[in-house]
């Protein structure tokens, strides 16, 4: 039975030069543009409990992850890291480079930037304010400019669908590599027009980028905690280039995702680690489905970044337009309850079809949690309780290691 239509969202085609696409939103899926949020709460949490990058806030699990992760793409990762290093360094200082051209009074570069970024291959390009509420505490002084150019580069479809797998893992890193080079090139273009530009990495992020992408109208937050954009869902990598160039901001859109995800629930039901929450909660001023890090992280580390929640999302698999058209036509979620959408394999555990989930023992989810220094103190207190005060050399080693951690150095202290 056809459902009443609320509105239609028109977006540029998937590739530059493709015709626009029209995405129908059923009346029973319509909510608000973007995501429901309380700006006062967002501001409060940003001020009193500022966000920090996972590399710091969850630093205790870094060494554990290096040891635990699969090593079958180590050679690829080594070459990738070597290619990325100079681009990372270039991004770090990008905001300090002076323009090479002269700006034209009264100009607006929005259309020029969008066209150039699309010609480069970016599937989604949007403009919004660089909202500092979503800048990590350690990056607030680094981040310089007020306008955010939001850029999403599509990840290879065929490789992604093999995930969790080495091929899917490589596709992720390859996309970051391509994207980094393109963003540096876009920054050069902005300087040639007479303006500053700063490249914000896709891996060493300056903050959570999804709120800015949502504000720029490039998608909505899905139940898997990822941005669901029209053409490739969450199968993309996100980066920002911030600038002082004059641009016009885009507006958030209501694609119907907020309610659609509650109807769909495929990612929630298929998550190997049971890390996705079925019901929305208010979190730091935003109403969302919250991902449980402690259930997600071990699966991601062990199984090539996992991404099952990406792979089984119908918007990622089929695109938003056909998914929403099917819902308007029949009220059905395209692909739900089928092997085509819901089946996946985990190396060493086998294939899991619709309704089947892997099992893990309790120890699988035991790993170092929180900040590295806090975890170190926790293990030290446990040692005090079990064996008493250690000898002088151990105390010196402990103090030295804490100092290294606080200076963001490497840790050698045995916290296993």
C-alpha positions as a Python dict, from the first residue, in 0.01 Angstrom:
ca = {
    (1, 'X'): (0, 0, 0),
    (2, 'X'): (147, 334, -105),
    (3, 'X'): (228, 565, 183),
    (4, 'X'): (146, 937, 184),
    (5, 'X'): (443, 1151, 83),
    (6, 'X'): (574, 1425, 314),
    (7, 'X'): (835, 1585, 87),
    (8, 'X'): (1110, 1515, -163),
    (9, 'X'): (1480, 1594, -116),
    (10, 'X'): (1671, 1676, -435),
    (11, 'X'): (2045, 1613, -437),
    (12, 'X'): (2321, 1625, -701),
    (13, 'X'): (2394, 1292, -872),
    (14, 'X'): (2649, 1049, -737),
    (15, 'X'): (2920, 1159, -981),
    (16, 'X'): (2994, 1505, -1119),
    (17, 'X'): (2774, 1559, -1423),
    (18, 'X'): (2515, 1297, -1326),
    (19, 'X'): (2152, 1417, -1314),
    (20, 'X'): (2003, 1518, -980),
    (21, 'X'): (1825, 1252, -776),
    (22, 'X'): (1491, 1297, -601),
    (23, 'X'): (1452, 1114, -269),
    (24, 'X'): (1092, 1070, -150),
    (25, 'X'): (1027, 1090, 224),
    (26, 'X'): (711, 920, 350),
    (27, 'X'): (486, 1114, 584),
    (28, 'X'): (539, 870, 869),
    (29, 'X'): (919, 911, 843),
    (30, 'X'): (928, 1290, 848),
    (31, 'X'): (1085, 1450, 1155),
    (32, 'X'): (1315, 1752, 1158),
    (33, 'X'): (1602, 1856, 933),
    (34, 'X'): (1928, 1718, 1066),
    (35, 'X'): (1892, 1560, 1410),
    (36, 'X'): (1688, 1653, 1718),
    (37, 'X'): (1912, 1845, 1956),
    (38, 'X'): (1910, 2086, 2246),
    (39, 'X'): (2161, 2366, 2168),
    (40, 'X'): (2184, 2465, 2535),
    (41, 'X'): (2285, 2110, 2632),
    (42, 'X'): (2532, 2088, 2343),
    (43, 'X'): (2694, 2411, 2465),
    (44, 'X'): (2695, 2297, 2829),
    (45, 'X'): (2868, 1965, 2760),
    (46, 'X'): (3115, 2132, 2526),
    (47, 'X'): (3209, 2380, 2796),
    (48, 'X'): (3205, 2160, 3107),
    (49, 'X'): (3298, 1822, 2958),
    (50, 'X'): (3488, 1902, 2637),
    (51, 'X'): (3533, 1627, 2382),
    (52, 'X'): (3873, 1469, 2334),
    (53, 'X'): (4007, 1248, 2059),
    (54, 'X'): (3988, 871, 2101),
    (55, 'X'): (4369, 858, 2073),
    (56, 'X'): (4380, 1036, 2409),
    (57, 'X'): (4050, 954, 2579),
    (58, 'X'): (4075, 581, 2494),
    (59, 'X'): (4453, 562, 2479),
    (60, 'X'): (4479, 261, 2710),
    (61, 'X'): (4388, 22, 2430),
    (62, 'X'): (4638, 143, 2169),
    (63, 'X'): (4916, -109, 2236),
    (64, 'X'): (4664, -387, 2295),
    (65, 'X'): (4514, -312, 1954),
    (66, 'X'): (4852, -327, 1779),
    (67, 'X'): (4919, -671, 1928),
    (68, 'X'): (4566, -807, 1882),
    (69, 'X'): (4482, -689, 1531),
    (70, 'X'): (4526, -912, 1227),
    (71, 'X'): (4866, -873, 1066),
    (72, 'X'): (4790, -1002, 718),
    (73, 'X'): (4797, -654, 565),
    (74, 'X'): (5100, -531, 759),
    (75, 'X'): (5305, -487, 441),
    (76, 'X'): (5027, -283, 283),
    (77, 'X'): (4990, -73, 599),
    (78, 'X'): (5364, -3, 609),
    (79, 'X'): (5363, 136, 254),
    (80, 'X'): (5041, 325, 322),
    (81, 'X'): (5186, 486, 634),
    (82, 'X'): (5499, 588, 446),
    (83, 'X'): (5290, 760, 180),
    (84, 'X'): (5063, 922, 436),
    (85, 'X'): (5330, 1063, 665),
    (86, 'X'): (5432, 1361, 447),
    (87, 'X'): (5065, 1438, 381),
    (88, 'X'): (4988, 1431, 753),
    (89, 'X'): (5276, 1671, 814),
    (90, 'X'): (5151, 1899, 537),
    (91, 'X'): (4802, 1904, 688),
    (92, 'X'): (4934, 1992, 1034),
    (93, 'X'): (5089, 2317, 909),
    (94, 'X'): (4835, 2388, 634),
    (95, 'X'): (4655, 2656, 833),
    (96, 'X'): (4975, 2860, 872),
    (97, 'X'): (5049, 2891, 499),
    (98, 'X'): (4978, 3235, 356),
    (99, 'X'): (4764, 3280, 42),
    (100, 'X'): (4942, 3313, -291),
    (101, 'X'): (4667, 3499, -478),
    (102, 'X'): (4466, 3814, -426),
    (103, 'X'): (4095, 3793, -331),
    (104, 'X'): (3829, 3970, -535),
    (105, 'X'): (3610, 4201, -324),
    (106, 'X'): (3250, 4085, -287),
    (107, 'X'): (3304, 3738, -436),
    (108, 'X'): (3143, 3416, -311),
    (109, 'X'): (3344, 3101, -379),
    (110, 'X'): (3076, 2845, -288),
    (111, 'X'): (2994, 2733, -642),
    (112, 'X'): (3357, 2732, -754),
    (113, 'X'): (3469, 2521, -458),
    (114, 'X'): (3179, 2280, -493),
    (115, 'X'): (3242, 2234, -864),
    (116, 'X'): (3614, 2177, -817),
    (117, 'X'): (3562, 1930, -531),
    (118, 'X'): (3306, 1735, -733),
    (119, 'X'): (3538, 1727, -1033),
    (120, 'X'): (3807, 1585, -805),
    (121, 'X'): (3574, 1296, -721),
    (122, 'X'): (3412, 1390, -391),
    (123, 'X'): (3062, 1243, -377),
    (124, 'X'): (2929, 1491, -123),
    (125, 'X'): (3032, 1853, -74),
    (126, 'X'): (2867, 2094, 170),
    (127, 'X'): (2932, 2417, 358),
    (128, 'X'): (2857, 2513, 716),
    (129, 'X'): (2995, 2699, 1015),
    (130, 'X'): (3294, 2531, 1179),
    (131, 'X'): (3113, 2477, 1507),
    (132, 'X'): (3374, 2468, 1786),
    (133, 'X'): (3136, 2275, 2011),
    (134, 'X'): (3255, 1975, 1810),
    (135, 'X'): (3629, 2046, 1821),
    (136, 'X'): (3844, 1826, 2044),
    (137, 'X'): (3997, 2001, 2345),
    (138, 'X'): (4350, 1934, 2220),
    (139, 'X'): (4273, 2081, 1878),
    (140, 'X'): (4091, 2402, 1976),
    (141, 'X'): (4402, 2619, 1949),
    (142, 'X'): (4514, 2444, 1631),
    (143, 'X'): (4188, 2494, 1439),
    (144, 'X'): (4186, 2843, 1287),
    (145, 'X'): (3906, 2923, 1041),
    (146, 'X'): (3531, 2966, 1074),
    (147, 'X'): (3395, 2813, 752),
    (148, 'X'): (3388, 2434, 709),
    (149, 'X'): (3392, 2263, 372),
    (150, 'X'): (3258, 1911, 433),
    (151, 'X'): (3395, 1651, 190),
    (152, 'X'): (3295, 1284, 161),
    (153, 'X'): (3485, 1045, -66),
    (154, 'X'): (3318, 718, -157),
    (155, 'X'): (3490, 394, -60),
    (156, 'X'): (3515, 113, -317),
    (157, 'X'): (3182, -72, -325),
    (158, 'X'): (3295, -422, -423),
    (159, 'X'): (3583, -439, -175),
    (160, 'X'): (3363, -306, 105),
    (161, 'X'): (3097, -574, 56),
    (162, 'X'): (3357, -846, 122),
    (163, 'X'): (3403, -721, 476),
    (164, 'X'): (3507, -785, 738),
    (165, 'X'): (3809, -878, 527),
    (166, 'X'): (4160, -767, 427),
    (167, 'X'): (4021, -623, 101),
    (168, 'X'): (3763, -412, 286),
    (169, 'X'): (4029, -294, 529),
    (170, 'X'): (4255, -192, 242),
    (171, 'X'): (3968, -6, 75),
    (172, 'X'): (3934, 206, 388),
    (173, 'X'): (4300, 303, 394),
    (174, 'X'): (4312, 364, 19),
    (175, 'X'): (4022, 606, 48),
    (176, 'X'): (4192, 799, 326),
    (177, 'X'): (4507, 822, 116),
    (178, 'X'): (4328, 955, -191),
    (179, 'X'): (4120, 1194, 14),
    (180, 'X'): (4417, 1339, 197),
    (181, 'X'): (4592, 1425, -130),
    (182, 'X'): (4277, 1580, -276),
    (183, 'X'): (4212, 1797, 31),
    (184, 'X'): (4568, 1930, 22),
    (185, 'X'): (4513, 2016, -344),
    (186, 'X'): (4186, 2193, -264),
    (187, 'X'): (4364, 2395, 6),
    (188, 'X'): (4621, 2505, -252),
    (189, 'X'): (4340, 2621, -478),
    (190, 'X'): (4186, 2831, -200),
    (191, 'X'): (4522, 2995, -135),
    (192, 'X'): (4556, 3072, -505),
    (193, 'X'): (4227, 3260, -477),
    (194, 'X'): (4364, 3469, -192),
    (195, 'X'): (4238, 3286, 117),
    (196, 'X'): (4368, 3067, 399),
    (197, 'X'): (4282, 2697, 418),
    (198, 'X'): (4341, 2430, 681),
    (199, 'X'): (4315, 2055, 615),
    (200, 'X'): (4157, 1848, 892),
    (201, 'X'): (4260, 1482, 864),
    (202, 'X'): (4020, 1195, 824),
    (203, 'X'): (4215, 978, 1069),
    (204, 'X'): (4375, 1228, 1308),
    (205, 'X'): (4046, 1413, 1334),
    (206, 'X'): (4006, 1759, 1487),
    (207, 'X'): (3666, 1653, 1620),
    (208, 'X'): (3357, 1448, 1533),
    (209, 'X'): (3278, 1556, 1176),
    (210, 'X'): (2932, 1404, 1144),
    (211, 'X'): (2747, 1693, 1318),
    (212, 'X'): (2896, 1935, 1063),
    (213, 'X'): (2805, 1711, 769),
    (214, 'X'): (2449, 1685, 898),
    (215, 'X'): (2431, 2063, 935),
    (216, 'X'): (2556, 2097, 576),
    (217, 'X'): (2267, 1882, 450),
    (218, 'X'): (2482, 1587, 342),
    (219, 'X'): (2291, 1318, 531),
    (220, 'X'): (2159, 1224, 872),
    (221, 'X'): (2292, 1026, 1166),
    (222, 'X'): (2209, 657, 1136),
    (223, 'X'): (2142, 397, 1404),
    (224, 'X'): (2495, 266, 1344),
    (225, 'X'): (2641, 596, 1467),
    (226, 'X'): (2755, 690, 1117),
    (227, 'X'): (2652, 947, 858),
    (228, 'X'): (2400, 807, 611),
    (229, 'X'): (2438, 1011, 293),
    (230, 'X'): (2218, 973, -18),
    (231, 'X'): (2439, 778, -259),
    (232, 'X'): (2663, 559, -43),
    (233, 'X'): (2524, 569, 309),
    (234, 'X'): (2818, 536, 550),
    (235, 'X'): (3054, 389, 286),
    (236, 'X'): (3267, 701, 266),
    (237, 'X'): (3546, 879, 448),
    (238, 'X'): (3489, 1226, 587),
    (239, 'X'): (3726, 1521, 596),
    (240, 'X'): (3709, 1896, 646),
    (241, 'X'): (3889, 2186, 490),
    (242, 'X'): (3827, 2504, 688),
    (243, 'X'): (3882, 2846, 537),
    (244, 'X'): (3825, 3220, 564),
    (245, 'X'): (3706, 3231, 201),
    (246, 'X'): (3356, 3378, 159),
    (247, 'X'): (3102, 3096, 120),
    (248, 'X'): (2728, 3045, 163),
    (249, 'X'): (2621, 2782, 413),
    (250, 'X'): (2398, 2490, 320),
    (251, 'X'): (2104, 2382, 537),
    (252, 'X'): (2029, 2049, 707),
    (253, 'X'): (1779, 1819, 538),
    (254, 'X'): (1524, 1567, 661),
    (255, 'X'): (1585, 1249, 460),
    (256, 'X'): (1355, 1049, 688),
    (257, 'X'): (1653, 861, 836),
    (258, 'X'): (1571, 937, 1200),
    (259, 'X'): (1254, 727, 1190),
    (260, 'X'): (1359, 493, 910),
    (261, 'X'): (1644, 355, 1118),
    (262, 'X'): (1403, 278, 1400),
    (263, 'X'): (1190, 82, 1154),
    (264, 'X'): (1487, -92, 991),
    (265, 'X'): (1715, -196, 1282),
    (266, 'X'): (1918, -429, 1060),
    (267, 'X'): (2252, -293, 1182),
    (268, 'X'): (2139, -321, 1544),
    (269, 'X'): (2026, -681, 1495),
    (270, 'X'): (2334, -790, 1298),
    (271, 'X'): (2612, -626, 1504),
    (272, 'X'): (2856, -907, 1600),
    (273, 'X'): (2947, -741, 1931),
    (274, 'X'): (2592, -628, 2021),
    (275, 'X'): (2734, -276, 2042),
    (276, 'X'): (2438, -86, 1896),
    (277, 'X'): (2148, 36, 2105),
    (278, 'X'): (1798, -14, 1968),
    (279, 'X'): (1637, 293, 2128),
    (280, 'X'): (1752, 651, 2093),
    (281, 'X'): (1887, 836, 2395),
    (282, 'X'): (1983, 1195, 2466),
    (283, 'X'): (2363, 1216, 2459),
    (284, 'X'): (2549, 1545, 2503),
    (285, 'X'): (2244, 1734, 2382),
    (286, 'X'): (2167, 1518, 2076),
    (287, 'X'): (1903, 1246, 2039),
    (288, 'X'): (2071, 944, 1882),
    (289, 'X'): (2135, 570, 1888),
    (290, 'X'): (2445, 533, 2103),
    (291, 'X'): (2729, 297, 2014),
    (292, 'X'): (2880, 106, 2307),
    (293, 'X'): (3255, 142, 2257),
    (294, 'X'): (3351, -144, 2489),
    (295, 'X'): (3143, -389, 2282),
    (296, 'X'): (3251, -250, 1945),
    (297, 'X'): (3626, -206, 1986),
    (298, 'X'): (3734, -572, 2034),
    (299, 'X'): (3542, -682, 1723),
    (300, 'X'): (3682, -395, 1516),
    (301, 'X'): (4039, -470, 1622),
    (302, 'X'): (4013, -846, 1574),
    (303, 'X'): (3823, -850, 1244),
    (304, 'X'): (3974, -595, 1006),
    (305, 'X'): (3782, -294, 1130),
    (306, 'X'): (3458, -499, 1122),
    (307, 'X'): (3214, -244, 964),
    (308, 'X'): (2932, -500, 963),
    (309, 'X'): (2701, -214, 1063),
    (310, 'X'): (2804, -39, 739),
    (311, 'X'): (2783, -348, 520),
    (312, 'X'): (2432, -451, 627),
    (313, 'X'): (2282, -101, 602),
    (314, 'X'): (2034, -91, 311),
    (315, 'X'): (2115, 275, 241),
    (316, 'X'): (2483, 180, 198),
    (317, 'X'): (2406, -130, -7),
    (318, 'X'): (2139, 4, -240),
    (319, 'X'): (2140, 385, -208),
    (320, 'X'): (1889, 611, -34),
    (321, 'X'): (1665, 674, -336),
    (322, 'X'): (1565, 309, -405),
    (323, 'X'): (1539, 237, -33),
    (324, 'X'): (1302, 526, 27),
    (325, 'X'): (1106, 454, -291),
    (326, 'X'): (1047, 97, -174),
    (327, 'X'): (933, 223, 165),
    (328, 'X'): (686, 470, 9),
    (329, 'X'): (553, 199, -225),
    (330, 'X'): (510, -79, 30),
    (331, 'X'): (625, 20, 379),
    (332, 'X'): (904, -240, 347),
    (333, 'X'): (1274, -202, 420),
    (334, 'X'): (1458, -298, 102),
    (335, 'X'): (1666, -612, 160),
    (336, 'X'): (1564, -672, 520),
    (337, 'X'): (1551, -1039, 625),
    (338, 'X'): (1748, -1144, 315),
    (339, 'X'): (2092, -1305, 291),
    (340, 'X'): (2190, -1052, 24),
    (341, 'X'): (2178, -773, 280),
    (342, 'X'): (2228, -940, 616),
    (343, 'X'): (2478, -1221, 564),
    (344, 'X'): (2846, -1184, 655),
    (345, 'X'): (3149, -1393, 747),
    (346, 'X'): (3407, -1357, 1024),
    (347, 'X'): (3748, -1510, 960),
    (348, 'X'): (3787, -1813, 1184),
    (349, 'X'): (3420, -1819, 1287),
    (350, 'X'): (3236, -1881, 961),
    (351, 'X'): (2928, -1743, 789),
    (352, 'X'): (2635, -1586, 970),
    (353, 'X'): (2309, -1554, 782),
    (354, 'X'): (1990, -1372, 874),
    (355, 'X'): (1910, -1433, 1240),
    (356, 'X'): (2250, -1584, 1319),
    (357, 'X'): (2515, -1411, 1530),
    (358, 'X'): (2864, -1511, 1642),
    (359, 'X'): (2931, -1589, 2007),
    (360, 'X'): (3228, -1461, 2205),
    (361, 'X'): (3341, -1554, 2552),
    (362, 'X'): (3364, -1298, 2827),
    (363, 'X'): (3742, -1266, 2797),
    (364, 'X'): (3706, -1142, 2439),
    (365, 'X'): (3570, -810, 2571),
    (366, 'X'): (3840, -768, 2835),
    (367, 'X'): (4090, -507, 2717),
    (368, 'X'): (4256, -193, 2860),
    (369, 'X'): (3993, 79, 2895),
    (370, 'X'): (3998, 457, 2931),
    (371, 'X'): (4308, 673, 2932),
    (372, 'X'): (4644, 503, 2942),
    (373, 'X'): (4753, 673, 3263),
    (374, 'X'): (4426, 581, 3439),
    (375, 'X'): (4457, 219, 3328),
    (376, 'X'): (4816, 211, 3448),
    (377, 'X'): (4712, 337, 3793),
    (378, 'X'): (4429, 82, 3803),
    (379, 'X'): (4668, -206, 3736),
    (380, 'X'): (4919, -62, 3986),
    (381, 'X'): (4653, -52, 4259),
    (382, 'X'): (4555, -409, 4181),
    (383, 'X'): (4919, -510, 4219),
    (384, 'X'): (4939, -328, 4555),
    (385, 'X'): (4636, -518, 4678),
    (386, 'X'): (4765, -854, 4560),
    (387, 'X'): (5141, -844, 4630),
    (388, 'X'): (5200, -534, 4841),
    (389, 'X'): (5435, -241, 4782),
    (390, 'X'): (5676, -314, 4492),
    (391, 'X'): (6049, -263, 4526),
    (392, 'X'): (6222, 68, 4453),
    (393, 'X'): (6316, -16, 4093),
    (394, 'X'): (5954, -100, 4005),
    (395, 'X'): (5834, 224, 4161),
    (396, 'X'): (6088, 420, 3957),
    (397, 'X'): (5981, 237, 3641),
    (398, 'X'): (5617, 314, 3719),
    (399, 'X'): (5683, 684, 3779),
    (400, 'X'): (5896, 709, 3465),
    (401, 'X'): (5628, 546, 3256),
    (402, 'X'): (5352, 771, 3388),
    (403, 'X'): (5569, 1069, 3298),
    (404, 'X'): (5615, 933, 2945),
    (405, 'X'): (5242, 887, 2906),
    (406, 'X'): (5165, 1240, 3019),
    (407, 'X'): (5423, 1364, 2771),
    (408, 'X'): (5255, 1146, 2506),
    (409, 'X'): (5555, 921, 2474),
    (410, 'X'): (5572, 546, 2433),
    (411, 'X'): (5496, 310, 2720),
    (412, 'X'): (5713, 15, 2818),
    (413, 'X'): (5560, -66, 3160),
    (414, 'X'): (5393, -408, 3164),
    (415, 'X'): (5023, -348, 3229),
    (416, 'X'): (4906, -688, 3107),
}
